[in-house]
Every structure is written in C-alpha cells, then in structure tokens.
C-alpha cells in the first residue's frame, strides 16, 4: 500500500472560530501524532490569522480512515465542525 498525503487549509470565519481552533489544537495534534499509521502531522498558522496550513501523511488509506473516524467523535471534531476545510488528498 502507498502513503496517503493530505494538504490544505483550515479557514476560520471569524475570531471566535480562530479562538476555538487555538484552544483545541494542541490536544488534537498530540492525539493525531500518537495514532497508528500517522507518519507526520503539521498545522501551522499562515500570515492570515484566520488561515492555518495543514499537512498530514499516513502510512496508508486504512490509517487515514481510522484518523477520520476518530476525529469525527472527538472534542476537536465537535469544536471545529464549523471551520472550513479545503484539502487535497494524494495516494488513495
């Protein structure tokens, strides 16, 4: 199986969403990096305080699916549900 790469942006609508992202991000990053099959995970602010760059790499499509399933029921998933996500995924 081949690695799966996800790259894109989280775009907050307003400062309230940006505050939610900042509040929950460190826990999300720690949990993400501990997931089996996670090769790398990076979320970084851009010059626009409402936009964050996301880059993820998974061992395979099963690892990506497990990640998506975990996130759907997590505090991060619930808190960040309204934040716009624009991703491209390669390797599926």
mmCIF file of the C-alpha atoms, coordinates in Angstrom:
data_MODEL
# 
_entry.id   MODEL 
# 
loop_
_atom_site.group_PDB 
_atom_site.id 
_atom_site.type_symbol 
_atom_site.label_atom_id 
_atom_site.label_alt_id 
_atom_site.label_comp_id 
_atom_site.label_asym_id 
_atom_site.label_entity_id 
_atom_site.label_seq_id 
_atom_site.pdbx_PDB_ins_code 
_atom_site.Cartn_x 
_atom_site.Cartn_y 
_atom_site.Cartn_z 
_atom_site.occupancy 
_atom_site.B_iso_or_equiv 
_atom_site.pdbx_formal_charge 
_atom_site.auth_seq_id 
_atom_site.auth_comp_id 
_atom_site.auth_asym_id 
_atom_site.auth_atom_id 
_atom_site.pdbx_PDB_model_num 
ATOM 1  C CA . UNK A 1 1  ? 0.000   0.000  0.000  1.00 0.00 ? 1  UNK A CA 1 
ATOM 2  C CA . UNK A 1 2  ? 1.112   3.558  -0.647 1.00 0.00 ? 2  UNK A CA 1 
ATOM 3  C CA . UNK A 1 3  ? 1.336   6.515  1.667  1.00 0.00 ? 3  UNK A CA 1 
ATOM 4  C CA . UNK A 1 4  ? -1.515  8.994  1.705  1.00 0.00 ? 4  UNK A CA 1 
ATOM 5  C CA . UNK A 1 5  ? -0.780  12.723 1.836  1.00 0.00 ? 5  UNK A CA 1 
ATOM 6  C CA . UNK A 1 6  ? -3.320  15.362 2.799  1.00 0.00 ? 6  UNK A CA 1 
ATOM 7  C CA . UNK A 1 7  ? -2.551  19.044 2.322  1.00 0.00 ? 7  UNK A CA 1 
ATOM 8  C CA . UNK A 1 8  ? -4.725  22.115 2.599  1.00 0.00 ? 8  UNK A CA 1 
ATOM 9  C CA . UNK A 1 9  ? -6.070  24.786 4.869  1.00 0.00 ? 9  UNK A CA 1 
ATOM 10 C CA . UNK A 1 10 ? -8.373  25.390 7.788  1.00 0.00 ? 10 UNK A CA 1 
ATOM 11 C CA . UNK A 1 11 ? -10.081 28.752 7.298  1.00 0.00 ? 11 UNK A CA 1 
ATOM 12 C CA . UNK A 1 12 ? -11.827 30.415 10.220 1.00 0.00 ? 12 UNK A CA 1 
ATOM 13 C CA . UNK A 1 13 ? -14.816 32.645 9.550  1.00 0.00 ? 13 UNK A CA 1 
ATOM 14 C CA . UNK A 1 14 ? -14.126 34.947 12.499 1.00 0.00 ? 14 UNK A CA 1 
ATOM 15 C CA . UNK A 1 15 ? -12.037 35.445 15.642 1.00 0.00 ? 15 UNK A CA 1 
ATOM 16 C CA . UNK A 1 16 ? -14.334 33.172 17.656 1.00 0.00 ? 16 UNK A CA 1 
ATOM 17 C CA . UNK A 1 17 ? -13.564 30.244 15.367 1.00 0.00 ? 17 UNK A CA 1 
ATOM 18 C CA . UNK A 1 18 ? -9.855  31.099 15.472 1.00 0.00 ? 18 UNK A CA 1 
ATOM 19 C CA . UNK A 1 19 ? -10.022 31.033 19.285 1.00 0.00 ? 19 UNK A CA 1 
ATOM 20 C CA . UNK A 1 20 ? -11.713 27.609 19.212 1.00 0.00 ? 20 UNK A CA 1 
ATOM 21 C CA . UNK A 1 21 ? -9.004  26.323 16.893 1.00 0.00 ? 21 UNK A CA 1 
ATOM 22 C CA . UNK A 1 22 ? -6.258  27.677 19.135 1.00 0.00 ? 22 UNK A CA 1 
ATOM 23 C CA . UNK A 1 23 ? -7.904  26.243 22.258 1.00 0.00 ? 23 UNK A CA 1 
ATOM 24 C CA . UNK A 1 24 ? -8.242  22.695 20.935 1.00 0.00 ? 24 UNK A CA 1 
ATOM 25 C CA . UNK A 1 25 ? -5.296  22.398 18.560 1.00 0.00 ? 25 UNK A CA 1 
ATOM 26 C CA . UNK A 1 26 ? -2.520  21.215 20.901 1.00 0.00 ? 26 UNK A CA 1 
ATOM 27 C CA . UNK A 1 27 ? -4.596  18.286 22.191 1.00 0.00 ? 27 UNK A CA 1 
ATOM 28 C CA . UNK A 1 28 ? -5.626  17.381 18.642 1.00 0.00 ? 28 UNK A CA 1 
ATOM 29 C CA . UNK A 1 29 ? -2.003  17.444 17.456 1.00 0.00 ? 29 UNK A CA 1 
ATOM 30 C CA . UNK A 1 30 ? -0.847  15.225 20.342 1.00 0.00 ? 30 UNK A CA 1 
ATOM 31 C CA . UNK A 1 31 ? -3.614  12.679 19.712 1.00 0.00 ? 31 UNK A CA 1 
ATOM 32 C CA . UNK A 1 32 ? -3.017  12.753 15.979 1.00 0.00 ? 32 UNK A CA 1 
ATOM 33 C CA . UNK A 1 33 ? 0.711   12.106 16.264 1.00 0.00 ? 33 UNK A CA 1 
ATOM 34 C CA . UNK A 1 34 ? 0.015   9.147  18.575 1.00 0.00 ? 34 UNK A CA 1 
ATOM 35 C CA . UNK A 1 35 ? -2.294  7.441  16.059 1.00 0.00 ? 35 UNK A CA 1 
ATOM 36 C CA . UNK A 1 36 ? -1.012  4.234  14.470 1.00 0.00 ? 36 UNK A CA 1 
ATOM 37 C CA . UNK A 1 37 ? -0.145  4.900  10.846 1.00 0.00 ? 37 UNK A CA 1 
ATOM 38 C CA . UNK A 1 38 ? 0.467   8.641  11.268 1.00 0.00 ? 38 UNK A CA 1 
ATOM 39 C CA . UNK A 1 39 ? 3.823   9.429  9.670  1.00 0.00 ? 39 UNK A CA 1 
ATOM 40 C CA . UNK A 1 40 ? 3.665   13.201 10.025 1.00 0.00 ? 40 UNK A CA 1 
ATOM 41 C CA . UNK A 1 41 ? 1.196   15.882 11.016 1.00 0.00 ? 41 UNK A CA 1 
ATOM 42 C CA . UNK A 1 42 ? 1.629   19.640 10.930 1.00 0.00 ? 42 UNK A CA 1 
ATOM 43 C CA . UNK A 1 43 ? -0.799  22.512 11.429 1.00 0.00 ? 43 UNK A CA 1 
ATOM 44 C CA . UNK A 1 44 ? 0.784   25.950 11.193 1.00 0.00 ? 44 UNK A CA 1 
ATOM 45 C CA . UNK A 1 45 ? -0.542  29.492 11.147 1.00 0.00 ? 45 UNK A CA 1 
ATOM 46 C CA . UNK A 1 46 ? -0.173  31.491 7.930  1.00 0.00 ? 46 UNK A CA 1 
ATOM 47 C CA . UNK A 1 47 ? 0.251   35.246 7.517  1.00 0.00 ? 47 UNK A CA 1 
ATOM 48 C CA . UNK A 1 48 ? -3.549  35.442 7.628  1.00 0.00 ? 48 UNK A CA 1 
ATOM 49 C CA . UNK A 1 49 ? -4.608  34.894 11.282 1.00 0.00 ? 49 UNK A CA 1 
ATOM 50 C CA . UNK A 1 50 ? -7.796  33.183 10.076 1.00 0.00 ? 50 UNK A CA 1 
ATOM 51 C CA . UNK A 1 51 ? -5.986  30.557 7.955  1.00 0.00 ? 51 UNK A CA 1 
ATOM 52 C CA . UNK A 1 52 ? -3.902  27.556 9.066  1.00 0.00 ? 52 UNK A CA 1 
ATOM 53 C CA . UNK A 1 53 ? -1.871  25.297 6.764  1.00 0.00 ? 53 UNK A CA 1 
ATOM 54 C CA . UNK A 1 54 ? -2.414  21.555 7.295  1.00 0.00 ? 54 UNK A CA 1 
ATOM 55 C CA . UNK A 1 55 ? -0.047  18.823 6.070  1.00 0.00 ? 55 UNK A CA 1 
ATOM 56 C CA . UNK A 1 56 ? -0.554  15.182 7.025  1.00 0.00 ? 56 UNK A CA 1 
ATOM 57 C CA . UNK A 1 57 ? 0.986   11.908 5.913  1.00 0.00 ? 57 UNK A CA 1 
ATOM 58 C CA . UNK A 1 58 ? -0.420  8.475  6.684  1.00 0.00 ? 58 UNK A CA 1 
ATOM 59 C CA . UNK A 1 59 ? 1.038   5.030  6.206  1.00 0.00 ? 59 UNK A CA 1 
ATOM 60 C CA . UNK A 1 60 ? -1.900  4.021  4.006  1.00 0.00 ? 60 UNK A CA 1 
ATOM 61 C CA . UNK A 1 61 ? -5.595  4.615  3.321  1.00 0.00 ? 61 UNK A CA 1 
ATOM 62 C CA . UNK A 1 62 ? -6.616  2.500  6.335  1.00 0.00 ? 62 UNK A CA 1 
ATOM 63 C CA . UNK A 1 63 ? -4.676  4.816  8.647  1.00 0.00 ? 63 UNK A CA 1 
ATOM 64 C CA . UNK A 1 64 ? -6.377  7.852  7.097  1.00 0.00 ? 64 UNK A CA 1 
ATOM 65 C CA . UNK A 1 65 ? -9.804  6.240  7.543  1.00 0.00 ? 65 UNK A CA 1 
ATOM 66 C CA . UNK A 1 66 ? -9.048  5.400  11.197 1.00 0.00 ? 66 UNK A CA 1 
ATOM 67 C CA . UNK A 1 67 ? -7.976  9.010  11.737 1.00 0.00 ? 67 UNK A CA 1 
ATOM 68 C CA . UNK A 1 68 ? -11.152 10.380 10.156 1.00 0.00 ? 68 UNK A CA 1 
ATOM 69 C CA . UNK A 1 69 ? -13.299 8.045  12.273 1.00 0.00 ? 69 UNK A CA 1 
ATOM 70 C CA . UNK A 1 70 ? -11.523 9.088  15.490 1.00 0.00 ? 70 UNK A CA 1 
ATOM 71 C CA . UNK A 1 71 ? -11.775 12.789 14.698 1.00 0.00 ? 71 UNK A CA 1 
ATOM 72 C CA . UNK A 1 72 ? -15.494 12.595 13.928 1.00 0.00 ? 72 UNK A CA 1 
ATOM 73 C CA . UNK A 1 73 ? -16.262 11.716 17.561 1.00 0.00 ? 73 UNK A CA 1 
ATOM 74 C CA . UNK A 1 74 ? -13.556 13.787 19.234 1.00 0.00 ? 74 UNK A CA 1 
ATOM 75 C CA . UNK A 1 75 ? -13.691 17.091 21.119 1.00 0.00 ? 75 UNK A CA 1 
ATOM 76 C CA . UNK A 1 76 ? -11.692 18.585 18.244 1.00 0.00 ? 76 UNK A CA 1 
ATOM 77 C CA . UNK A 1 77 ? -14.162 17.284 15.672 1.00 0.00 ? 77 UNK A CA 1 
ATOM 78 C CA . UNK A 1 78 ? -17.134 18.762 17.514 1.00 0.00 ? 78 UNK A CA 1 
ATOM 79 C CA . UNK A 1 79 ? -15.445 22.080 18.350 1.00 0.00 ? 79 UNK A CA 1 
ATOM 80 C CA . UNK A 1 80 ? -14.048 22.645 14.862 1.00 0.00 ? 80 UNK A CA 1 
ATOM 81 C CA . UNK A 1 81 ? -17.033 21.367 12.853 1.00 0.00 ? 81 UNK A CA 1 
ATOM 82 C CA . UNK A 1 82 ? -17.889 24.829 11.501 1.00 0.00 ? 82 UNK A CA 1 
ATOM 83 C CA . UNK A 1 83 ? -14.360 25.686 10.373 1.00 0.00 ? 83 UNK A CA 1 
ATOM 84 C CA . UNK A 1 84 ? -13.938 25.475 6.598  1.00 0.00 ? 84 UNK A CA 1 
ATOM 85 C CA . UNK A 1 85 ? -11.582 22.739 5.398  1.00 0.00 ? 85 UNK A CA 1 
ATOM 86 C CA . UNK A 1 86 ? -10.040 22.782 1.935  1.00 0.00 ? 86 UNK A CA 1 
ATOM 87 C CA . UNK A 1 87 ? -7.874  19.714 1.444  1.00 0.00 ? 87 UNK A CA 1 
ATOM 88 C CA . UNK A 1 88 ? -6.418  17.736 -1.384 1.00 0.00 ? 88 UNK A CA 1 
ATOM 89 C CA . UNK A 1 89 ? -5.580  14.092 -0.795 1.00 0.00 ? 89 UNK A CA 1 
ATOM 90 C CA . UNK A 1 90 ? -2.999  12.144 -2.829 1.00 0.00 ? 90 UNK A CA 1 
ATOM 91 C CA . UNK A 1 91 ? -2.247  8.449  -2.715 1.00 0.00 ? 91 UNK A CA 1 
ATOM 92 C CA . UNK A 1 92 ? -5.724  6.985  -2.375 1.00 0.00 ? 92 UNK A CA 1 
# 
